[in-house]
């Protein structure tokens, strides 16, 4: 069974930071919440610069 191209891993650290990893592209972002992480990953995938923090 194939997981498909849109599989992502989401990890929440002890301090509450969310790390979102997309294995197909090897890209990862961190953010204070999952909604922000999804937005950052979308911008990164679209080729826009990501501001730290």
C-alpha positions as CSV (number, residue, x, y, z in Angstrom):
1,X,0.0,0.0,0.0
2,X,1.5,3.3,-1.1
3,X,1.2,6.3,1.2
4,X,1.0,8.8,-1.7
5,X,2.9,12.0,-2.5
6,X,1.3,14.2,0.2
7,X,2.4,12.3,3.3
8,X,3.9,14.6,6.0
9,X,5.3,14.0,9.4
10,X,4.2,16.3,12.2
11,X,6.1,16.4,15.5
12,X,5.3,18.5,18.5
13,X,8.2,19.1,20.9
14,X,8.1,19.5,24.6
15,X,8.1,23.3,24.4
16,X,5.1,23.2,22.0
17,X,7.0,23.8,18.7
18,X,5.6,22.0,15.7
19,X,8.0,20.5,13.2
20,X,6.5,19.5,9.9
21,X,8.5,17.3,7.5
22,X,7.7,16.4,3.9
23,X,9.7,13.3,3.0
24,X,9.1,13.5,-0.7
25,X,10.9,16.8,-1.0
26,X,13.1,16.6,2.1
27,X,11.8,19.9,3.3
28,X,11.0,20.7,6.9
29,X,9.7,23.8,8.8
30,X,9.1,24.6,12.4
31,X,6.5,26.9,13.9
32,X,4.6,27.6,17.1
33,X,1.5,25.8,15.8
34,X,0.5,23.4,13.0
35,X,-1.5,26.0,11.0
36,X,1.6,28.2,10.8
37,X,3.8,25.3,10.0
38,X,1.5,24.2,7.1
39,X,1.5,27.8,5.8
40,X,5.3,28.0,6.0
41,X,5.7,24.7,4.2
42,X,3.3,25.8,1.5
43,X,5.3,29.0,0.9
44,X,8.6,27.1,0.9
45,X,7.2,24.6,-1.6
46,X,6.1,27.6,-3.8
47,X,9.6,28.9,-3.7
48,X,9.2,31.9,-1.4
49,X,11.6,32.8,1.3
50,X,10.8,31.8,4.8
51,X,11.4,34.2,7.7
52,X,12.9,32.7,10.8
53,X,10.8,32.7,14.0
